[in-house]
Amino acid sequence: MPRPVPLLLLIAGSAAAADPLAGLSLYASFDQGATPEFAGGSRSADCRWEAAPGRVGGAWRNQGGGWRIPTPLNLDLGHGTAAFWLRPAGDLAGTLGKEPRPTLLAAMNHQLIAYPDTWFFMTGAPAPGRDFAWDYSLRLPLASFPRGTWTAVALTWDAASGEKAVYRDGRLLARTRTELMRRGPGGSPLELGRTFPGDVDELLVWDRALSADEVAAVAADPAGIAARAKAIPCAVEEPWLVEPQVRTRAPGETLVAPGATVSLRVPLASLTLTLLDLREQPAGPAQEVPIDLPAGGAAEVPVSFTCPRLGVFKLRATVAIGASRRFRDVASVGCLPPGTPPAHPFLGCHVGQEAGLPAFGRRLGFS
């Protein structure tokens, strides 16, 4: 009698396709204006608005001034994807070698920027033995985004794996790995199209790095993706009750000797003030400053602190809004040896890009 042979029957169902809109943190159609339809953080966008026919509906015609929006909860430097449609209007030849350099996308130290004959997807971070270092390994030909043609552009990045990539029309152009990639929201806005005129449409930002298949799916169906993104409900944004304002002072007024007390009168709301050093690390205890303001009112808050050592520092204001916390850099100060200090407009003014603080410190001789 034949022996029965045991069999193991495996029944597999097809896996559900991943939703390419999962993890979406920002969406701007540019159909009616600069304000995004959906945002995880602030929807307060800034640009010189000019309407144009778009890839889907309307578009924004950028004359080179760029479009900006705060990054907190809208874009994460540690992991994410930014995708948009682009139709360049001009030739880069006349702008190369000049400052500011043509930049398709910038979010603090993540920048897709043009140098003499190459596009770089640059990232950077503090590095051992250095305040800051850039990674220039991802390079693209200057002709990667042809003039007068709608092109789907997508950038992905993930600090955990060190991988960053650029796609065109859903196809991979270049991918590299690096340890030089910052994490967190950053202190600088997300910018599109700085010194790079052309039409921009359908901006989408995710808080995760999309797969190659997901990038291809987004590029292949712009109208379908737009319809679904517009249907996502957007939470009502909690406004700044009183916005921290930049305190600009003459450079000589915020150059101090070691041990000297710095005093400012800062026009701010109820907040926390923290002194940060070159490496974005706290240089002293935070100061809680409660303020009671009537609606539409204004106030100046006296604040004093002592720089703990020689160096360049900045003052950051943090405001609690509901469950979230927002910050703004409001002043900077240089603590220098006695003698004739160098005058520089950087000091006493708003520090917009953290990467500029170590660079300026090095110019003054600080390591």
URRA-V80404 format. One record per run of one state. SS is the DSSP state (H for helix, E for strand, - for the rest). FROM is the first residue (numbers start at 1). LEN is the number of residues. If there is no record, write none. Layout:
# URRA-V80404
SS/FROM/LEN  SS/FROM/LEN
This chain:
# URRA-V80404
-/1/23  E/24/5  -/29/9  E/38/2  -/40/6  E/46/2  -/48/3  E/51/3  -/54/4  E/58/5  -/63/4  E/67/3  -/70/9  E/79/10  -/89/3  H/92/3  -/95/8  E/103/5  -/108/2  E/110/6  -/116/2  E/118/10  -/128/2  E/130/6  -/136/3  E/139/3  H/142/3  -/145/2  E/147/1  -/148/3  E/151/8  -/159/4  E/163/6  -/169/2  E/171/7  -/178/12  E/190/5  -/195/3  E/198/9  -/207/5  H/212/9  -/221/1  H/222/9  -/231/20  H/251/4  E/255/3  -/258/3  E/261/6  -/267/4  E/271/6  -/277/5  E/282/1  -/283/4  E/287/3  -/290/11  E/301/6  -/307/4  E/311/11  -/322/2  E/324/13  -/337/17  H/354/10  -/364/4
